Amino acid sequence: KLVVDEAGAATVRRVFEGFGDSHRARLEARIRKYLKVNAAPIMTFSDLRQRLGGKYSSEEVLRAIRSMCEAGEVTTGASARGMTVALVERLNRS
């Protein structure tokens, strides 16, 4: 039997966080992260794509956003600069 103290358990959780997550789950987690740390509660799709880098196609990002919309996590809209995306929880706090 292996005994690990709380600090060791925290390290293991941090190291293995996201292990086994699907490509889509990792993308959704990154989208959430960028929408949370963005200064404004609303972000344009193009700014989000730029933050995500070239690892994900526009179609993958759109599918992830659509899925997150259906789950009630994000909402989309339009601005003069194109499609916008926002975390519902941040909009409710504003």
C-alpha positions in Angstrom: 0.0 0.0 0.0 1.3 3.4 -1.0 0.7 6.3 1.4 0.9 9.8 0.0 0.6 13.0 2.0 -1.6 15.9 0.9 1.2 17.7 -0.9 2.0 14.6 -2.8 -1.6 14.0 -3.7 -1.9 17.6 -5.0 1.2 17.1 -7.2 -0.3 13.9 -8.6 -3.6 15.6 -9.3 -1.8 18.5 -11.1 0.5 16.2 -13.1 -2.4 13.9 -14.3 -5.0 16.6 -14.7 -6.6 16.2 -18.1 -4.9 12.8 -18.6 -7.2 10.8 -20.9 -9.3 13.7 -21.9 -10.5 13.8 -25.5 -9.2 16.3 -28.0 -12.6 18.1 -27.8 -12.6 18.1 -24.0 -9.1 19.8 -24.0 -10.3 22.3 -26.6 -13.4 23.2 -24.5 -11.2 23.5 -21.4 -8.9 26.0 -23.3 -11.9 28.0 -24.6 -13.2 28.2 -21.0 -9.8 29.3 -19.7 -9.4 32.1 -22.4 -12.9 33.4 -21.8 -12.4 33.5 -18.1 -9.1 35.4 -18.2 -10.1 37.8 -21.0 -10.4 41.4 -19.7 -13.8 41.9 -21.3 -16.6 39.3 -20.7 -17.2 39.0 -24.5 -14.5 37.9 -26.9 -14.6 37.8 -30.7 -14.3 34.5 -32.4 -11.2 35.7 -34.3 -9.5 36.8 -31.1 -10.4 33.4 -29.5 -9.0 31.6 -32.5 -5.8 33.6 -32.3 -5.4 32.8 -28.7 -5.9 29.0 -29.3 -3.3 29.0 -32.0 -3.1 26.7 -35.0 -3.7 23.4 -33.2 -7.4 23.5 -33.8 -9.3 24.2 -37.0 -12.0 26.9 -37.2 -14.5 24.1 -37.7 -13.4 22.3 -34.6 -13.6 25.5 -32.6 -17.1 26.2 -33.9 -18.3 22.7 -33.1 -16.9 23.0 -29.5 -18.6 26.4 -29.1 -21.9 25.0 -30.5 -21.6 22.1 -28.0 -20.9 24.5 -25.1 -23.9 26.7 -26.2 -26.1 23.6 -26.1 -24.8 22.9 -22.6 -25.6 26.5 -21.5 -21.9 27.3 -20.8 -21.4 30.0 -23.4 -23.5 32.3 -25.5 -22.8 33.7 -28.9 -23.6 37.0 -30.6 -22.5 39.3 -33.3 -20.6 42.6 -33.4 -19.1 44.8 -36.1 -16.0 42.5 -35.9 -17.9 39.3 -36.4 -19.1 36.5 -34.1 -18.7 37.0 -30.4 -18.5 34.4 -27.6 -19.0 34.8 -23.8 -19.1 32.6 -20.8 -22.7 32.8 -19.4 -21.3 32.9 -15.8 -19.3 36.0 -16.6 -22.3 37.7 -18.2 -24.5 37.0 -15.2 -21.9 38.6 -12.9 -21.7 41.8 -15.0 
